[in-house]
Amino acid sequence: MNEIDKRNKLDEEFFSYKVSKDNKVFVFWYGKQVLILKGKESEKFLAKIQNANSKEAQLILAKVTGNFKRGNEKRSGTK
């Protein structure tokens, strides 16, 4: 894990997720929804993240979101 996160960015816990009753997974980045997983994708995700610690969970969430950032996103509350 240290080799992947040399700058300890995953400690910030900027990703989060929420699971709905019908097993859809809503993925958030700094509280803003960026992805919805459903069907096989959500099942696969939930199986991976089930036993992960917080840092591993952040890495899994980062990987599942892929390259959603293009450089023009702004976090809420920053100028």
Backbone as CSV, one residue per row, in Angstrom:
resi,resn,N_x,N_y,N_z,CA_x,CA_y,CA_z,C_x,C_y,C_z
1,MET,0.828,-1.192,0.000,0.000,0.000,0.000,0.874,1.259,0.000
2,ASN,2.000,1.235,0.705,2.870,2.409,0.768,3.415,2.783,-0.601
3,GLU,3.637,1.790,-1.449,4.167,2.044,-2.778,3.134,2.776,-3.642
4,ILE,1.855,2.519,-3.409,0.787,3.136,-4.195,0.505,4.557,-3.719
5,ASP,0.479,4.765,-2.432,0.087,6.052,-1.853,1.268,6.725,-1.168
6,LYS,2.245,7.138,-1.941,3.468,7.710,-1.376,3.232,9.050,-0.691
7,ARG,2.220,9.793,-1.134,1.951,11.112,-0.549,0.841,11.066,0.503
8,ASN,0.389,9.870,0.866,-0.656,9.667,1.876,-1.948,10.423,1.568
9,LYS,-2.302,10.516,0.299,-3.534,11.192,-0.098,-4.769,10.388,0.319
10,LEU,-4.637,9.069,0.395,-5.793,8.236,0.738,-6.206,8.387,2.193
11,ASP,-5.355,8.976,3.018,-5.715,9.227,4.411,-6.790,10.308,4.541
12,GLU,-6.940,11.130,3.513,-7.905,12.225,3.554,-9.353,11.740,3.490
13,GLU,-9.580,10.546,3.006,-10.912,9.954,2.879,-11.879,10.867,2.139
14,PHE,-11.525,11.232,0.920,-12.374,12.112,0.127,-13.469,11.369,-0.612
15,PHE,-13.372,10.050,-0.713,-14.437,9.254,-1.323,-15.331,8.665,-0.249
16,SER,-16.614,8.527,-0.574,-17.555,7.822,0.284,-18.569,7.135,-0.615
17,TYR,-19.365,6.257,-0.028,-20.386,5.586,-0.822,-21.586,5.257,0.046
18,LYS,-22.698,5.021,-0.630,-23.949,4.693,0.040,-24.629,3.609,-0.780
19,VAL,-25.193,2.607,-0.106,-25.865,1.501,-0.790,-27.367,1.646,-0.589
20,SER,-28.120,1.586,-1.672,-29.574,1.699,-1.586,-30.194,0.319,-1.339
21,LYS,-31.493,0.308,-1.117,-32.195,-0.951,-0.849,-32.105,-1.936,-2.015
22,ASP,-32.067,-1.425,-3.224,-31.988,-2.300,-4.400,-30.546,-2.553,-4.848
23,ASN,-29.595,-2.374,-3.922,-28.165,-2.648,-4.111,-27.473,-1.745,-5.132
24,LYS,-28.026,-0.587,-5.394,-27.296,0.405,-6.178,-26.281,1.047,-5.238
25,VAL,-25.105,1.318,-5.760,-24.050,1.952,-4.968,-23.822,3.355,-5.518
26,PHE,-24.007,4.348,-4.669,-23.778,5.730,-5.032,-22.415,6.133,-4.486
27,VAL,-21.520,6.564,-5.371,-20.160,6.929,-4.982,-20.050,8.446,-4.979
28,PHE,-19.475,8.974,-3.895,-19.339,10.410,-3.713,-17.870,10.801,-3.598
29,TRP,-17.545,11.981,-4.099,-16.208,12.573,-3.972,-16.406,13.925,-3.327
30,TYR,-15.888,14.094,-2.116,-16.092,15.302,-1.320,-17.577,15.626,-1.197
31,GLY,-18.405,14.594,-1.036,-19.833,14.778,-0.836,-20.653,14.972,-2.105
32,LYS,-20.006,15.013,-3.253,-20.701,15.200,-4.525,-20.769,13.863,-5.255
33,GLN,-21.968,13.468,-5.663,-22.134,12.174,-6.343,-21.425,12.192,-7.690
34,VAL,-20.578,11.163,-7.925,-19.836,11.090,-9.177,-20.103,9.817,-9.955
35,LEU,-20.755,8.830,-9.318,-20.936,7.554,-9.992,-22.056,6.754,-9.329
36,ILE,-22.762,5.976,-10.145,-23.748,5.023,-9.626,-23.404,3.661,-10.208
37,LEU,-23.257,2.682,-9.325,-23.012,1.305,-9.749,-24.282,0.502,-9.516
38,LYS,-24.612,-0.373,-10.473,-25.777,-1.225,-10.293,-25.517,-2.574,-10.941
39,GLY,-26.319,-3.538,-10.568,-26.188,-4.876,-11.136,-24.898,-5.558,-10.737
40,LYS,-24.270,-6.186,-11.727,-23.020,-6.941,-11.491,-21.908,-6.043,-10.978
41,GLU,-21.860,-4.814,-11.473,-20.811,-3.885,-11.025,-20.917,-3.609,-9.533
42,SER,-22.141,-3.384,-9.054,-22.298,-3.095,-7.624,-22.000,-4.323,-6.776
43,GLU,-22.397,-5.501,-7.242,-22.094,-6.742,-6.506,-20.593,-6.954,-6.392
44,LYS,-19.887,-6.750,-7.480,-18.432,-6.911,-7.500,-17.773,-5.894,-6.553
45,PHE,-18.238,-4.654,-6.610,-17.708,-3.602,-5.738,-17.926,-3.938,-4.268
46,LEU,-19.142,-4.326,-3.913,-19.466,-4.621,-2.514,-18.659,-5.806,-1.991
47,ALA,-18.397,-6.785,-2.847,-17.575,-7.930,-2.440,-16.139,-7.492,-2.157
48,LYS,-15.616,-6.569,-2.972,-14.242,-6.087,-2.780,-14.101,-5.255,-1.517
49,ILE,-15.060,-4.385,-1.274,-14.914,-3.395,-0.211,-15.351,-3.922,1.152
50,GLN,-15.977,-5.071,1.176,-16.553,-5.632,2.407,-15.556,-5.719,3.555
51,ASN,-14.371,-6.223,3.303,-13.385,-6.426,4.377,-12.212,-5.457,4.310
52,ALA,-12.349,-4.386,3.557,-11.252,-3.437,3.386,-11.189,-2.445,4.550
53,ASN,-9.963,-2.070,4.921,-9.818,-1.004,5.909,-10.063,0.333,5.209
54,SER,-10.012,1.426,5.917,-10.398,2.717,5.327,-9.483,3.135,4.176
55,LYS,-8.190,2.887,4.310,-7.260,3.271,3.246,-7.458,2.393,2.006
56,GLU,-7.664,1.103,2.214,-7.940,0.204,1.090,-9.260,0.569,0.424
57,ALA,-10.252,0.945,1.228,-11.551,1.343,0.689,-11.408,2.584,-0.191
58,GLN,-10.594,3.543,0.230,-10.370,4.739,-0.578,-9.734,4.383,-1.915
59,LEU,-8.798,3.437,-1.899,-8.149,3.011,-3.135,-9.148,2.313,-4.055
60,ILE,-9.978,1.455,-3.503,-11.001,0.764,-4.296,-11.963,1.783,-4.907
61,LEU,-12.394,2.739,-4.109,-13.298,3.775,-4.611,-12.634,4.621,-5.700
62,ALA,-11.364,4.946,-5.521,-10.638,5.725,-6.530,-10.539,4.942,-7.835
63,LYS,-10.267,3.663,-7.733,-10.140,2.845,-8.938,-11.470,2.679,-9.655
64,VAL,-12.548,2.496,-8.895,-13.853,2.274,-9.515,-14.362,3.539,-10.210
65,THR,-13.983,4.706,-9.710,-14.417,5.945,-10.355,-13.626,6.209,-11.625
66,GLY,-12.442,5.645,-11.717,-11.642,5.832,-12.921,-11.171,7.258,-13.064
67,ASN,-11.144,7.732,-14.261,-10.630,9.064,-14.545,-11.788,10.044,-14.725
68,PHE,-12.525,10.305,-13.662,-13.665,11.217,-13.781,-13.243,12.674,-13.704
69,LYS,-12.055,12.939,-13.158,-11.591,14.315,-13.010,-10.899,14.778,-14.292
70,ARG,-11.168,16.003,-14.653,-10.545,16.571,-15.853,-9.768,17.845,-15.544
71,GLY,-9.662,18.201,-14.255,-8.866,19.363,-13.886,-9.669,20.620,-13.607
72,ASN,-10.966,20.602,-13.878,-11.740,21.811,-13.662,-12.722,21.690,-12.507
73,GLU,-12.632,20.616,-11.735,-13.522,20.451,-10.598,-13.042,21.314,-9.440
74,LYS,-13.986,21.802,-8.678,-13.656,22.575,-7.484,-14.372,21.954,-6.308
75,ARG,-13.658,21.809,-5.219,-14.281,21.305,-4.004,-15.169,22.392,-3.451
76,SER,-16.260,21.986,-2.830,-17.152,22.980,-2.241,-16.441,23.686,-1.090
77,GLY,-16.641,24.983,-0.997,-16.048,25.742,0.095,-14.655,26.285,-0.210
78,THR,-14.098,25.976,-1.354,-12.768,26.508,-1.695,-12.913,27.493,-2.846
79,LYS,-12.011,28.433,-2.883,-12.063,29.456,-3.955,-10.815,29.417,-4.768
